[in-house]
Amino acid sequence: MKRRAFLWIPAALPAAWHSQPEEGFTPLFDGKTLAGWSVQQGPAPAFHVHDGAIVGHAESQFPAWLRSQRQYENFDFRGEFFVKGWTDGGVYIHAPEHGRNTWCGMQVKIFHAPDKEPQPNSMGAIFPLIAPQKVNVRSKGEWNALRILSDWPRLQVWVNDEVVQDLNVETTPELRHRLRRGYLGLSTLGYPIRYRNLRLRELPDKEKWEHLYETAGDFEKWFVSESNQRAPARFEALGAVLRGDGLGHLATQGKYRDFQLQLYIRGPKHHNGGVLFRSSGKGLTERRHYEIQLHNVEEAHYPTGSLYHFKRATYPRIEDEQWYLFQMWVQGRSLLVRINGENVLEYDRLENLDEGHLELQAHQAGQWIEYKHIWVKRL
């Protein structure tokens, strides 16, 4: 886990960013309220404002965290955090709407110990994988400056005006498949970390996604490709959510050969469904398709994430009736499936290399399955 790729461009590494003009920065904290932030996975009092700083209560135990109102792709984030004694927490970047922040996005670790030998869990680490170049935390009741500059593929982190991370995320195997857009988040794990002077400057986006489903108006980008007479397929556009029931498939109007697919999925206990790709647009009635199974049964022959008929996936960390992040890369003969930030399937022997439809499957009459934020990007 010590592999890393640095981009050494000395002119781009200012020694003291405090002295630079901060044109274009937007405050993320007004010093008085939590306006622009919301508590996630914890009680509302988990975070509060005191003496001009955001403070985590003792109730802010994991997994409670404070989430920004907006999502960001590329940005320059600056702020300060206060450390006195044992402290443990972090700043999330590119956190998902649902799922595991540290694994779908990334976490810059905040920790009190001035480790002489930097570790993947030290202050300034991309936790828990990439150790910082150095540890220079001030932990005796002092404020520390933090800067995170994310401009894909480059990720840089400064602590107290010194560079502690300088990575090419694209060539860092542990990070290259993380989300490139998401929320900022603050975590304290129940320790008395304080945050203040939070501000951000957005940088130009670089990703170009095609939104296959965001609102009910996107339903016209799909068609019912198969429906069973005994239990007809029912696909409904419920605002931001696309729901399937019955037995059948919903296919994209467009065709894709090499692509990245990203969406959120949830279903009831032991739900059953699937995602078809490179298909003929006729569901399972023709053999020209591949299917990624969605079956939340750990002991199933092909559980969620499996390439049906070809390779069983590692059972992912998902829960019944809870949204999970589904990501898939298809390029040539190669396939990668990630679920909730884990690689659950890799396969490099695809034989059908023709472009085809994407299809969503409803495969269990009387049990719903839901999809949302369905994005695709051609590769």
Helices and strands as residue ranges (DSSP letters): G 10-12, G 17-19, E 26-27, E 37-40, G 44-46, E 47-50, E 53-56, E 65-72, E 74-84, E 88-95, H 101-104, E 106-111, E 140-151, E 154-159, E 162-168, G 169-171, E 182-187, E 194-203, E 210-213, G 216-221, E 222-227, E 234-238, E 241-245, E 247-252, E 259-266, E 272-279, E 290-295, E 324-331, E 334-339, E 342-347, E 357-363, E 369-378
